[in-house]
């Protein structure tokens, strides 16, 4: 019985501002480890056990720092590649007074754009029950082909494949290209976790989050779609092709004292994967994923605030409905 989870994608440095406002007005930044797949991998490690993680960082001080961060959370370094000819990606985050974020990437030819097809061998995939990837590595470089290759081979190996489009407009100047490339990826995906805006950018329109999800399912091979809605919770829809019961469910989220929403979506992804792998019903998976995401917002920093299962439990126990 295969049991491993494999997460694939970028690990980078987030530079988080000391103040709100445009990038040209920010005087100082705090260095934090980031990258959506890296956050998902660390969140899975804290909720259950460390997954396999395929990523590529530069042979520079930032890359060495990120390697140390991943190791400290127990992630195996077997597929953490160090690129001798490229730097580690940097992302500068800015936010306005409402908390709305924007990203400026220094990612031209950096290490995470240089993943190569075939680096994950067939024996490894045969041992995997679940494979997860995100949309950033599809945006440029050889990583596009590498990510598509991994998803196709994972599906052929019988893995459950999940995917987060993670649309960053700065990396996709042409949204038609985004829709086309991500559409190619979704042909091999079972579970899609996205925002309504991302589904709309992919052409899956609807009058509600549930209708967005149904449109994505009707379009192709995806059998389950989670639509995250920030502090309003999330909805999930699964059809008859899902290994869990077909259903359409909504969860309103949890009322917490939010400190920092960065990484909450990645925490949600890890919560959903954990719950579904443990045989939970779709409604329970949405509730657990929302609890993980909400708990993550009560601390500062995307990766630093990712919770353990014990930290999540009070929200689920205290909910009166």
N, C-alpha and C positions, 0 to 999 in steps of 0.2 A: 504494500500500500504506500503510494507516494505521499510525502508529508511536507516537503519543503515549500516555502514561498520564495520567489525570486522577484526582487524589485529592480528596475533598470532606469537609469537616467542621470540627470545632472546633479553634481554637488558643487556649490559655489559659495562665494563670500557675499553676504548681504551687508551693505553699509547703511545703517539706520540713522536717520538724522536726530540731532538733539532738539530740534524745534520744527514746528510746522512751517510750510511755505515752499516756494520754488527752490530748485536745486541751487541756483546762483546766489541765493540769500542764506543758505545754510552754512554755518561756520564750522560745525564739527559733526562727526559721525562715530557710531560705535560699530565695531566689527562683530558680525555674528555668522555662524555657519548657516547655510541655506541650500535651496534647491528643493523643489517639491518632492521628487522621489526620495531624496535623502531624508527629508522630514518624515515621509511615510515609513521608510525603513526603520528609522529610530523609534517612531511611534509604535510600530509593530513589536520592536524589541522590548519596549517598556510595558506593553499590554500583555504580551504572551511570551514569545521567544524571538531571538534575532533571526531575521530572514537572510537569505543570500542577497547581496547587493552588488550589481554591476554598474560601475561608474568610472569616470576618468578625470583625473586632476593633473595639474601641472607639476613638474619637478621644481617647484619653487617654494618659498616659505609658506605661502597660503595653502598650497597643496599638502605640505607636510602637516600643517595645522589641522586641516580637514581630515586627513588620515587618522590623526590622533583622536579627534573628536569621535569619529566613527568607531574606532577601536574601544574607546572608553565606554561606549554603549553596548559593547559586546558583539558588534557586527564583524563577521569574518572578513578578512582582507583578501580572500582568494580571488575575487573579481574586482578589486579596487585597483585600477590601473594607474600608473604614473607615467605621464607623457613627457619624454625628455626634450621634445621640440616645441612645446606649446605652454602657454601660461594658464593659470586658473582663472575662470570667469569671475568678474566682479559685477555686482548689481547695486546701484545706488537707489535707495527707496526714498521717496518724498511723499508727504501727505499734507492735506489741507486741514482746516480747522474742524471739518466734519469727520476726519479720519480716512477719507478717500485716498487711496494710494496710487502712485505712479512709479514706473521703473525706468531707469536709464542703465542700459547694459553695455559693458565692455566685453564683447564676446566675439570679436572677429578672429576666427581661426583658433580659438582657445581649446583647451583640452576636451571639454565636454562636447564639442562639435566634431570630435575625431574618433568616436567609437567606430569599430569596424565590424562588419557582418561576420558571423561564424565564431565569435569569441566565446560564446556559451555553447558548450558541446552537447551532443545528443544525450549522453549519459546523464548529464546534469538535468536537462529538461525532463528526462524519464523519471527522475526522482522528485520532480516538482508537481505539487497539486495546484498551485496558483502562481500566475505571473502577472505583475502589474507594471505599467509604464505610463509616461505622460507625454504631453504634446510638445514641450520645449525642444527635446532632442530631434523632433521632426522638422524643425524650422530651418536648419542649415547644415552644411557639411556632410561628411560621410555618416554622421550619426542618424540622418534620415533613413538611409538604406539599412543601417544596422538595426534601428528600432523596428522598421517594417519587417525585416528578416526575422527578428526575434519573435514578434507577435505571430507571424505566419507559422513558424516552426513550433512555437508553444501550443498554438491551436491544434496543429497536426499531431502533436504528442499527447493530446488529450487533457492539457492543463485548462483550468478555468482562467480566462484572460480578462483582466480589468484594465480600464484606461481612463485617464483624466485629461481632457483636452487642454486645460490650463492655458487658455488664450492670453497671450501677452502681446498687445497690438504693436509694441515697439519691435518685436521680432517677426511680425507678419505684416509688412506694409500693404500687402495685397490679400484681402480677406478671401478672395476667390481661391487663391492658392492654399490658404489655410483649410478651407472647406474641402478642396480636392484631396489634399494630402491626408488630412485627418479622416476623410471618407475612405481612403485606401486602408488606413489603419483599422477603422471600425469593421471592415469586412472580416477581421479575425478576432473581434472582441465579443465577449459574452456580457460583461457588466461595464456600463459607462456611468461615470460619476461626474456631473457637470453642473454649471449654473444655467439658468434659463437663457441668459444672454449668450452663453457659449453654444447652446443648442440652436438658438436662433441664427447665429453666425454660420452654423452648419446646415441651415436650411430646414430645420425641424421646428416649424411654427405651430403655435397653438394659443388658445385664449387663456390657458392656465398652465401651471407647471406640470400637472398631470397630463394634459394634452400634449405638451412639448415632449414628455417622456414617451407617450404612446406613439407619436410621430416618429421618434427615433427607432423604436422597436419595429414598427411596421416597415421601415425602410430597408432593413437588412438583417444581419445575423445576431445583433444584440438582443438578448432576452430579458435583461434587467437594466433599468435606468434609475439612478438616484439623482434628484435635482435638489441641490442645496440652496437655501434661501436666507442665509445669514442668521440674524437673530429671530427670524420667523420660522426656523426649523428646516424641515426638508420633507420631500415626498419621494416615494419610490413606487415603481410599477414593474411587475414581472409578468411575462406571458406563460403559456403552457409549455414552452421549451425550457424553462428554468428548472434546475434541480430542487428548488424550494417551491412551495405552493404558489401558483399564480395569484396575484393580488394587486391592489392599488391602495396604498396607505399614505397617510400624512401624519406628521408629528410636529407639534408647535414649537419644539425647542425648550430650552430651560432658561429661567430668569437668574442670571448670575451677575456679579459685579465685574464687568469687563474692563480689563486693563489694556490688552493688546490683542487685536484680532489676527495678526500675522500668523499664518500657519494653521489657522482653524480648519480650513478646507482640507489640508493634508491630514490633520488629526481625524476628521470625519472619515476620510478614505480608509485610514488604518482601522478605525472602529468598525466600519461596515465589513471590511475583509475579515477581521477577527470574528465578528459575530456570525457571518455566513459560513465560514470554515468550521465553526463549532456547532453547526446544525441549527442555528436559531431561525425562527420564522422571520419573514420579511419585516413585519411590524416591529419585532423585537430588535432586529438589526438597525432599523432607522432610529429607534429610541436610543440604543447603545451608542451609535455613531454620533448622534446629537449630543449625548452626554460627554463623550470624549472631546468633541469640538468645543463645547461650552466650557469644560474644565480647562482646556488649553488657553482660553481667552482670559483666564483669571491671573495669569502670570505674564511676565514680559519676555519677549523673544520667541520666535517660531519654534526652534528646536529645544531651547531651554525649558519652555513651558509645557512640552508634551507630557501628558500624565501617565502614571501607572494605573493598573486596573483598580488598585485599592483607592487611589485618589478619585476615581470616577464613581465608585460605588455609592457614596452618600447621595449624589444627585438622583440615582435610580431608586434608592430606598426611600428618599424623602418625598418623592413625587406623589401627591395625594390622589391623582386621577388614574 
